[in-house]
Amino acid sequence: MASRSGTGRKQTRGSREGEYTCPDCGGTDIIQDIEKGESICANCGLVVSDHRIDTGPEWRAFTSDEKDARSRAGAPTNYAIHDKGLSTMIDWRDHDSQGKRFSAKKRSEIYRLRKWQIRTRVHSSVDRNLAQAMSELDRLSSQLGLTKAIKELAALLYRKLIVRRLARSRSIDAMVGASIYAACRLRAAPRSLEEISRHSRVSKKKIGQHYRLLVEKLKLKMPISDPANYVPRFITQLKLPGKVQQKVLEILEMAKEQRSLVTGRDPRGLAAAAIYIASILLDHRVTQRDIAIAAGVTEVTVRNRYKELVQKLNITMAP
């Protein structure tokens, strides 16, 4: 009973380990017979359950076009769209589903429907605020190369502030920048305030003020910035090999053991200095200037952190 591969039935062993326990022998090694919908104990052969519900579609598709044509579900909700993508969209093209062009009377009717559809999508001050904010969020996320997960989290943080009316009469652009900064830190993919303000329409100081307001109002517990989180991005920008990244992470781990090297230091500066040390040790030399530009710090910061790390960690540098 432990194996039915010869019968051609699809099955997975231990795919739901811990979900079912055999009432007869107490075993947890359960085989899922997909075709028959049974859960079978691999030890004694008892059918633990025979009512497995298939939650997949009842149709099959072999190409992406077939899948799109047969699917009856819409796109998932998206917090980065002001109405979460749930409202009806009237296409701007004046053609029907068969590609035939509308008559003049029909075009005039569709134009009026499209106008009212836009008005109903944005009918309150909160909706107008979200529409403008999500447009700015989309622009900033594209400029900064953020992942979908970070973009969604930033949109969720902004929504919490606006829907609860915790941040009235605040700059939309500054609050969006603050939400992105907070989301990046929460997802361990930090971006500096300088990077965000470079692509935003507001200053670094203003984004910082709105970030502190966001953390206070939403009672967020922000993690401390880890220099290691910056390393992969800097390594990619400098086009260094993976072994250099591994060495950098080792140096930063050694630095964390001596808290005086990390406490009160800019994590970008520490990451930049560790990259400079690793590039010399592994003979993939990069100038301090190039590293400083990639990290967004000054060459003086790279030199100071470099000297501290070499001295405190007793690292012998090649001439």
KEKE-3310 file (N, C-alpha, C; in steps of 0.2 Angstrom, whole numbers, plus 5000, padded with zeros to 4 digits):
npx = (5004:5011:5016:5010:5014:5015:5002:4999:4993:4993:5002:5008:5020:5020:5017:5008:5012:5009:4996:4987:4984:4987:4973:4974:4987:4995:5004:5012:5016:5009:5001:4996:4983:4980:4971:4960:4957:4960:4968:4981:4988:5005:5011:5002:4992:4979:4965:4964:4957:4944:4939:4944:4945:4945:4952:4956:4953:4940:4943:4955:4970:4982:4990:4995:4986:4974:4972:4969:4958:4949:4948:4938:4940:4945:4958:4969:4966:4974:4984:4991:4984:4972:4959:4960:4959:4947:4936:4926:4933:4932:4937:4948:4948:4938:4931:4922:4920:4922:4931:4925:4922:4914:4899:4895:4885:4886:4899:4898:4890:4897:4908:4902:4898:4911:4916:4908:4911:4924:4922:4915:4924:4933:4927:4927:4936:4946:4947:4952:4964:4971:4972:4981:4992:4995:4998:5010:5017:5019:5027:5039:5043:5046:5057:5066:5068:5060:5054:5038:5033:5038:5032:5019:5018:5021:5011:5001:5004:5003:4989:4983:4986:4979:4966:4962:4963:4974:4984:4982:4981:4994:5009:5007:5017:5028:5023:5021:5035:5040:5033:5038:5051:5050:5044:5054:5064:5057:5056:5069:5077:5084:5083:5091:5087:5092:5093:5079:5074:5081:5074:5062:5049:5051:5061:5075:5075:5061:5055:5060:5054:5041:5042:5045:5033:5024:5029:5026:5012:5007:5013:5024:5037:5052:5065:5083:5094:5104:5121:5124:5112:5113:5124:5122:5116:5126:5137:5132:5130:5144:5149:5155:5162:5154:5161:5168:5157:5154:5165:5164:5152:5157:5167:5159:5151:5161:5163:5151:5153:5160:5154:5156:5161:5150:5139:5131:5136:5135:5126:5128:5141:5149:5146:5152:5166:5169:5167:5178:5189:5187:5188:5202:5208:5204:5209:5202:5202:5194:5191:5191:5183:5174:5167:5162:5153:5144:5138:5133:5140:5153:5170:5179:5172:5172:5186:5188:5180:5186:5199:5196:5190:5201:5210:5204:5199:5211:5216:5226:5232:5236:5250)
npy = (4994:5005:5010:5014:5016:5009:5008:5019:5030:5047:5053:5059:5058:5061:5074:5082:5081:5079:5084:5074:5060:5043:5034:5021:5016:5027:5033:5045:5046:5049:5045:5053:5050:5056:5054:5046:5053:5050:5048:5039:5028:5025:5015:5005:5004:5009:5018:5034:5046:5049:5060:5070:5086:5093:5108:5114:5120:5114:5112:5110:5117:5120:5130:5147:5156:5149:5146:5159:5162:5153:5154:5160:5169:5184:5196:5195:5205:5221:5230:5241:5248:5261:5257:5244:5237:5232:5238:5241:5241:5252:5250:5260:5259:5260:5248:5233:5216:5208:5215:5224:5241:5254:5262:5280:5284:5275:5276:5289:5286:5276:5285:5294:5284:5280:5292:5293:5282:5284:5294:5288:5279:5287:5295:5301:5311:5303:5293:5301:5305:5293:5288:5298:5295:5282:5282:5290:5281:5270:5276:5279:5267:5260:5268:5265:5252:5242:5227:5218:5214:5223:5235:5232:5231:5244:5252:5246:5251:5265:5266:5262:5273:5283:5279:5277:5290:5296:5304:5319:5333:5331:5330:5322:5316:5316:5307:5295:5293:5290:5279:5270:5269:5264:5251:5245:5244:5235:5224:5220:5225:5237:5255:5270:5286:5296:5290:5288:5302:5307:5303:5307:5321:5328:5334:5325:5328:5331:5319:5310:5316:5313:5299:5296:5300:5291:5279:5281:5283:5271:5263:5255:5242:5244:5236:5236:5243:5232:5230:5220:5218:5227:5223:5213:5221:5232:5224:5219:5231:5235:5224:5213:5196:5182:5176:5187:5193:5183:5184:5197:5196:5188:5196:5206:5199:5196:5209:5212:5205:5213:5225:5239:5242:5242:5249:5264:5267:5271:5260:5258:5263:5254:5242:5246:5248:5235:5229:5235:5230:5216:5215:5218:5208:5197:5200:5207:5221:5236:5254:5266:5276:5272:5262:5271:5278:5269:5265:5276:5285:5295:5296:5298:5292:5279:5276:5279:5269:5258:5258:5257:5244:5235:5238:5234:5221:5215:5212:5207:5216:5215:5221)
npz = (5000:5002:4990:4974:4962:4950:4946:4939:4946:4952:4965:4981:4993:5010:5008:5015:5028:5045:5045:5044:5055:5057:5064:5068:5069:5072:5064:5054:5041:5027:5012:4998:4987:4972:4961:4966:4977:4990:5007:5013:5025:5025:5033:5039:5029:5031:5025:5028:5025:5013:5006:4999:4992:4976:4972:4961:4944:4933:4920:4907:4901:4888:4883:4886:4880:4879:4893:4898:4891:4895:4909:4922:4932:4939:4940:4955:4970:4972:4981:4977:4968:4967:4969:4972:4961:4958:4952:4937:4921:4907:4891:4881:4867:4853:4849:4847:4855:4844:4836:4828:4823:4832:4829:4825:4834:4844:4849:4854:4865:4872:4876:4885:4895:4899:4904:4916:4922:4926:4935:4945:4950:4957:4968:4981:4993:4999:4990:4979:4984:4986:4973:4967:4975:4973:4960:4961:4969:4960:4951:4958:4963:4951:4947:4957:4956:4964:4971:4968:4980:4990:4985:4986:5001:5004:4999:5007:5020:5017:5014:5027:5035:5028:5026:5040:5043:5049:5046:5041:5030:5025:5015:5000:4992:5000:5010:5003:4999:5012:5016:5007:5011:5024:5020:5013:5023:5032:5024:5023:5012:5011:5006:5005:5012:5005:4992:4989:4990:4979:4968:4971:4973:4984:4998:5007:5020:5023:5019:5029:5041:5039:5038:5052:5058:5052:5057:5071:5071:5066:5075:5072:5073:5069:5061:5065:5054:5044:5039:5030:5022:5012:5004:4993:4983:4981:4977:4965:4957:4956:4949:4954:4958:4965:4975:4981:4987:4997:5005:5010:5018:5028:5034:5039:5048:5057:5062:5068:5080:5088:5095:5095:5083:5075:5081:5080:5067:5050:5041:5027:5025:5032:5025:5012:5016:5019:5007:5000:5007:5005:4991:4989:4996:4989:4976:4967:4963:4967:4965:4979:4976:4966:4974:4984:4976:4972:4984:4989:4998:5005:5000:5010:5021:5017:5018:5032:5039:5033:5039:5052:5053:5048:5058:5070:5068:5065:5052:5039:5026:5008:5000)
capx = (5000:5015:5018:5005:5017:5013:4995:4998:4990:4997:5002:5014:5022:5022:5015:5004:5014:5007:4989:4983:4988:4983:4970:4975:4994:4998:5009:5011:5018:5003:5001:4990:4981:4976:4965:4955:4955:4961:4974:4982:4993:5010:5013:4997:4987:4972:4962:4963:4952:4943:4935:4949:4941:4950:4951:4958:4948:4937:4945:4962:4973:4989:4994:4993:4980:4969:4971:4966:4951:4944:4948:4932:4941:4948:4965:4969:4966:4981:4984:4995:4979:4968:4953:4962:4958:4940:4931:4925:4936:4929:4943:4948:4948:4931:4929:4918:4924:4924:4935:4921:4922:4908:4896:4896:4881:4888:4905:4896:4887:4903:4911:4898:4899:4918:4917:4905:4915:4930:4920:4912:4930:4936:4921:4928:4943:4950:4949:4957:4971:4974:4973:4987:4997:4997:5002:5017:5021:5021:5033:5045:5045:5049:5063:5070:5068:5058:5050:5031:5031:5039:5027:5012:5018:5021:5004:4997:5006:5000:4982:4982:4987:4974:4959:4961:4964:4980:4989:4978:4985:5001:5011:5006:5023:5032:5021:5023:5042:5041:5030:5043:5057:5048:5043:5061:5067:5054:5058:5077:5080:5084:5085:5093:5083:5095:5091:5072:5073:5084:5069:5055:5049:5052:5068:5077:5072:5054:5053:5062:5049:5035:5043:5044:5026:5021:5031:5023:5005:5005:5016:5028:5043:5057:5072:5089:5097:5110:5125:5123:5107:5115:5129:5121:5115:5132:5141:5129:5132:5151:5150:5160:5160:5150:5166:5169:5151:5154:5170:5161:5148:5161:5170:5153:5149:5166:5163:5146:5155:5163:5148:5159:5162:5144:5135:5132:5139:5131:5127:5131:5148:5152:5146:5157:5172:5170:5168:5184:5194:5187:5191:5209:5210:5203:5212:5197:5202:5189:5193:5187:5178:5168:5163:5158:5147:5139:5135:5130:5143:5159:5176:5181:5168:5175:5193:5188:5177:5191:5204:5193:5189:5207:5214:5200:5199:5218:5216:5232:5231:5241:5253)
capy = (5000:5011:5012:5013:5020:5004:5009:5026:5035:5052:5053:5062:5055:5066:5081:5085:5078:5082:5086:5068:5055:5037:5033:5014:5014:5033:5035:5052:5046:5048:5045:5057:5047:5062:5052:5043:5058:5046:5049:5032:5027:5021:5010:5000:5004:5012:5024:5039:5050:5048:5065:5076:5091:5096:5115:5117:5121:5108:5112:5110:5122:5119:5136:5153:5159:5144:5147:5166:5162:5148:5156:5164:5173:5190:5197:5196:5212:5224:5236:5247:5251:5264:5254:5237:5233:5228:5241:5239:5246:5252:5251:5266:5258:5260:5242:5228:5210:5205:5219:5229:5248:5256:5268:5286:5285:5270:5279:5294:5283:5274:5290:5296:5279:5280:5297:5292:5276:5287:5298:5284:5276:5292:5299:5304:5314:5298:5290:5305:5305:5286:5288:5302:5292:5275:5284:5292:5275:5266:5279:5279:5259:5259:5272:5262:5245:5238:5221:5219:5213:5229:5240:5231:5233:5252:5254:5245:5256:5271:5265:5262:5280:5288:5277:5279:5298:5297:5309:5324:5339:5330:5330:5315:5314:5314:5301:5289:5291:5287:5272:5265:5268:5259:5245:5243:5242:5229:5218:5219:5227:5245:5260:5276:5292:5300:5287:5290:5309:5309:5302:5310:5328:5331:5333:5320:5330:5330:5311:5308:5318:5309:5292:5296:5301:5285:5274:5283:5283:5264:5259:5250:5241:5244:5232:5240:5242:5227:5231:5214:5219:5232:5220:5211:5227:5235:5219:5219:5237:5235:5219:5209:5189:5179:5174:5193:5194:5179:5187:5203:5194:5185:5202:5209:5195:5197:5215:5212:5202:5218:5230:5245:5243:5243:5254:5271:5268:5271:5253:5258:5264:5248:5238:5249:5247:5228:5227:5237:5225:5209:5216:5218:5201:5192:5202:5210:5227:5242:5260:5268:5281:5268:5259:5276:5280:5263:5265:5283:5288:5299:5292:5298:5287:5272:5276:5279:5263:5253:5258:5254:5236:5232:5238:5230:5214:5212:5209:5208:5218:5214:5228)
capz = (5000:5002:4984:4969:4956:4945:4943:4936:4950:4955:4973:4984:5000:5015:5006:5020:5034:5051:5044:5046:5059:5057:5070:5069:5071:5075:5059:5051:5034:5023:5005:4995:4980:4969:4957:4970:4983:4997:5011:5015:5029:5022:5038:5039:5023:5032:5022:5033:5022:5006:5004:4997:4988:4972:4972:4954:4938:4930:4913:4905:4896:4886:4881:4890:4877:4881:4900:4899:4888:4899:4916:4924:4938:4938:4943:4962:4973:4972:4985:4974:4964:4972:4970:4973:4954:4959:4948:4930:4917:4900:4887:4877:4860:4851:4845:4851:4856:4838:4833:4824:4825:4834:4825:4828:4840:4849:4851:4859:4871:4876:4879:4891:4900:4901:4908:4922:4925:4929:4940:4950:4953:4961:4970:4987:4994:5001:4983:4975:4988:4985:4966:4966:4979:4970:4954:4963:4971:4955:4948:4962:4963:4945:4947:4962:4955:4969:4970:4969:4988:4993:4983:4990:5008:5005:4997:5013:5025:5016:5015:5034:5037:5025:5028:5047:5044:5054:5043:5038:5028:5024:5008:4997:4989:5006:5014:4999:5000:5019:5015:5003:5015:5029:5017:5011:5029:5034:5019:5023:5006:5012:5002:5009:5011:4999:4986:4988:4988:4973:4963:4973:4972:4990:5001:5011:5027:5023:5019:5036:5045:5037:5041:5059:5059:5050:5063:5077:5071:5065:5080:5069:5076:5063:5062:5064:5047:5044:5033:5025:5018:5007:5001:4986:4978:4979:4973:4958:4954:4955:4945:4957:4958:4971:4981:4985:4992:5003:5009:5013:5023:5033:5037:5043:5054:5062:5064:5073:5086:5091:5094:5094:5076:5071:5084:5078:5061:5044:5038:5020:5025:5034:5019:5007:5018:5019:5000:4998:5010:5001:4984:4989:4998:4983:4970:4962:4966:4965:4969:4984:4973:4963:4979:4987:4972:4972:4991:4991:5004:5003:5000:5017:5025:5016:5021:5040:5041:5031:5044:5059:5052:5047:5064:5075:5066:5063:5045:5035:5019:5003:4998)
cpx = (5004:5017:5013:5008:5015:5006:4994:4995:4995:4997:5008:5014:5024:5021:5011:5006:5012:4999:4985:4988:4983:4980:4972:4982:4998:5003:5007:5013:5012:5004:4995:4989:4977:4970:4959:4953:4956:4968:4975:4988:4999:5012:5008:4992:4980:4971:4960:4957:4951:4938:4939:4945:4947:4948:4953:4952:4946:4939:4952:4964:4980:4993:4991:4987:4974:4967:4967:4959:4946:4943:4942:4934:4945:4955:4964:4969:4973:4981:4987:4991:4974:4962:4954:4961:4952:4935:4931:4929:4933:4935:4942:4947:4940:4930:4926:4923:4926:4929:4932:4921:4915:4905:4896:4891:4883:4894:4903:4893:4892:4907:4908:4899:4906:4919:4914:4908:4921:4928:4918:4918:4933:4931:4922:4935:4948:4952:4953:4964:4974:4976:4980:4993:4999:5000:5009:5021:5023:5027:5039:5047:5048:5056:5068:5071:5066:5054:5042:5029:5032:5034:5021:5012:5018:5014:5000:4998:5002:4992:4980:4982:4981:4967:4957:4961:4969:4985:4986:4983:4992:5003:5011:5013:5028:5030:5022:5030:5043:5038:5035:5049:5056:5047:5050:5064:5064:5055:5065:5080:5080:5086:5086:5088:5086:5093:5083:5071:5076:5078:5062:5055:5050:5059:5069:5074:5065:5052:5055:5057:5043:5036:5043:5037:5022:5023:5027:5015:5003:5009:5020:5035:5048:5063:5078:5092:5104:5114:5125:5118:5108:5120:5127:5119:5121:5137:5138:5131:5140:5153:5156:5158:5157:5155:5168:5163:5152:5159:5168:5157:5152:5164:5165:5151:5155:5165:5157:5147:5158:5158:5150:5160:5156:5139:5136:5135:5134:5132:5130:5138:5152:5152:5151:5164:5174:5171:5175:5190:5193:5189:5199:5212:5210:5206:5207:5196:5197:5191:5188:5181:5172:5164:5159:5152:5142:5135:5132:5133:5149:5165:5180:5178:5171:5181:5192:5185:5182:5196:5202:5193:5196:5211:5210:5200:5205:5218:5222:5231:5237:5243:5250)
cpy = (5006:5014:5010:5015:5015:5005:5015:5031:5040:5052:5056:5059:5061:5073:5085:5082:5082:5084:5080:5064:5049:5035:5025:5013:5021:5036:5041:5052:5044:5049:5048:5054:5052:5060:5050:5048:5055:5048:5042:5032:5023:5015:5004:4999:5006:5018:5029:5044:5049:5054:5071:5080:5094:5103:5118:5117:5114:5107:5112:5115:5120:5124:5142:5156:5155:5146:5154:5166:5158:5150:5161:5168:5179:5190:5197:5204:5214:5230:5242:5250:5254:5261:5246:5233:5230:5232:5239:5244:5246:5254:5257:5265:5257:5254:5237:5221:5207:5209:5224:5236:5250:5262:5274:5287:5281:5273:5285:5291:5280:5279:5293:5291:5279:5286:5296:5286:5279:5291:5294:5280:5281:5297:5303:5307:5308:5294:5294:5305:5298:5286:5292:5298:5286:5277:5286:5286:5271:5269:5278:5271:5258:5262:5268:5255:5240:5232:5222:5218:5220:5235:5239:5233:5241:5254:5252:5249:5263:5271:5265:5269:5284:5286:5278:5286:5299:5303:5314:5329:5337:5329:5322:5312:5312:5308:5295:5287:5288:5280:5267:5264:5263:5252:5241:5240:5235:5223:5217:5220:5235:5249:5266:5282:5296:5297:5289:5297:5311:5308:5305:5318:5332:5330:5327:5321:5329:5323:5308:5310:5314:5302:5292:5296:5294:5279:5275:5282:5275:5260:5253:5248:5239:5241:5237:5238:5237:5229:5226:5214:5223:5228:5217:5216:5230:5230:5219:5225:5238:5229:5214:5201:5188:5178:5181:5194:5190:5181:5193:5201:5191:5191:5205:5205:5195:5204:5216:5209:5207:5224:5237:5247:5245:5248:5261:5273:5267:5264:5253:5259:5258:5243:5240:5247:5239:5225:5229:5232:5218:5210:5216:5211:5196:5194:5204:5217:5232:5248:5262:5273:5277:5265:5265:5278:5275:5263:5271:5286:5292:5294:5292:5293:5280:5271:5275:5272:5257:5253:5255:5246:5233:5232:5234:5223:5211:5209:5212:5210:5217:5221:5230)
cpz = (5000:4996:4979:4962:4950:4942:4939:4939:4952:4962:4975:4991:5005:5013:5011:5027:5040:5051:5046:5050:5059:5063:5072:5072:5073:5070:5056:5043:5030:5016:5002:4988:4977:4965:4961:4976:4990:5000:5014:5019:5026:5027:5038:5034:5025:5028:5027:5031:5015:5003:5003:4991:4983:4970:4965:4949:4936:4923:4913:4900:4894:4884:4885:4887:4879:4889:4901:4896:4892:4906:4917:4930:4936:4941:4951:4964:4973:4976:4982:4968:4968:4974:4971:4966:4954:4954:4941:4926:4910:4896:4883:4870:4858:4846:4850:4852:4850:4834:4828:4827:4827:4829:4829:4835:4846:4852:4856:4865:4875:4879:4885:4897:4903:4906:4915:4926:4929:4935:4946:4954:4958:4963:4977:4988:4996:4994:4979:4978:4986:4977:4964:4969:4976:4963:4955:4965:4966:4951:4952:4963:4957:4945:4952:4961:4960:4967:4971:4977:4991:4991:4986:4997:5009:5004:5003:5018:5024:5017:5023:5037:5034:5027:5035:5048:5049:5052:5038:5036:5027:5017:5006:4995:4995:5009:5010:4999:5007:5019:5012:5007:5021:5026:5016:5018:5032:5030:5019:5016:5006:5007:5006:5008:5005:4992:4984:4986:4982:4967:4965:4972:4979:4993:5005:5018:5028:5023:5026:5041:5045:5039:5048:5061:5057:5055:5069:5077:5070:5070:5077:5073:5071:5065:5061:5057:5048:5038:5028:5020:5011:5002:4994:4981:4976:4975:4966:4954:4952:4951:4947:4958:4965:4977:4985:4990:4998:5008:5013:5019:5029:5037:5041:5049:5059:5066:5069:5079:5091:5090:5093:5087:5072:5074:5082:5071:5055:5041:5031:5020:5027:5028:5014:5009:5018:5012:4998:5001:5006:4994:4984:4991:4993:4976:4965:4964:4963:4969:4974:4981:4970:4969:4983:4983:4972:4979:4993:4997:5001:5003:5007:5022:5024:5019:5029:5042:5039:5036:5050:5058:5052:5054:5069:5074:5064:5057:5041:5028:5015:5001:4991)
residu = (MET:ALA:SER:ARG:SER:GLY:THR:GLY:ARG:LYS:GLN:THR:ARG:GLY:SER:ARG:GLU:GLY:GLU:TYR:THR:CYS:PRO:ASP:CYS:GLY:GLY:THR:ASP:ILE:ILE:GLN:ASP:ILE:GLU:LYS:GLY:GLU:SER:ILE:CYS:ALA:ASN:CYS:GLY:LEU:VAL:VAL:SER:ASP:HIS:ARG:ILE:ASP:THR:GLY:PRO:GLU:TRP:ARG:ALA:PHE:THR:SER:ASP:GLU:LYS:ASP:ALA:ARG:SER:ARG:ALA:GLY:ALA:PRO:THR:ASN:TYR:ALA:ILE:HIS:ASP:LYS:GLY:LEU:SER:THR:MET:ILE:ASP:TRP:ARG:ASP:HIS:ASP:SER:GLN:GLY:LYS:ARG:PHE:SER:ALA:LYS:LYS:ARG:SER:GLU:ILE:TYR:ARG:LEU:ARG:LYS:TRP:GLN:ILE:ARG:THR:ARG:VAL:HIS:SER:SER:VAL:ASP:ARG:ASN:LEU:ALA:GLN:ALA:MET:SER:GLU:LEU:ASP:ARG:LEU:SER:SER:GLN:LEU:GLY:LEU:THR:LYS:ALA:ILE:LYS:GLU:LEU:ALA:ALA:LEU:LEU:TYR:ARG:LYS:LEU:ILE:VAL:ARG:ARG:LEU:ALA:ARG:SER:ARG:SER:ILE:ASP:ALA:MET:VAL:GLY:ALA:SER:ILE:TYR:ALA:ALA:CYS:ARG:LEU:ARG:ALA:ALA:PRO:ARG:SER:LEU:GLU:GLU:ILE:SER:ARG:HIS:SER:ARG:VAL:SER:LYS:LYS:LYS:ILE:GLY:GLN:HIS:TYR:ARG:LEU:LEU:VAL:GLU:LYS:LEU:LYS:LEU:LYS:MET:PRO:ILE:SER:ASP:PRO:ALA:ASN:TYR:VAL:PRO:ARG:PHE:ILE:THR:GLN:LEU:LYS:LEU:PRO:GLY:LYS:VAL:GLN:GLN:LYS:VAL:LEU:GLU:ILE:LEU:GLU:MET:ALA:LYS:GLU:GLN:ARG:SER:LEU:VAL:THR:GLY:ARG:ASP:PRO:ARG:GLY:LEU:ALA:ALA:ALA:ALA:ILE:TYR:ILE:ALA:SER:ILE:LEU:LEU:ASP:HIS:ARG:VAL:THR:GLN:ARG:ASP:ILE:ALA:ILE:ALA:ALA:GLY:VAL:THR:GLU:VAL:THR:VAL:ARG:ASN:ARG:TYR:LYS:GLU:LEU:VAL:GLN:LYS:LEU:ASN:ILE:THR:MET:ALA:PRO)
# end
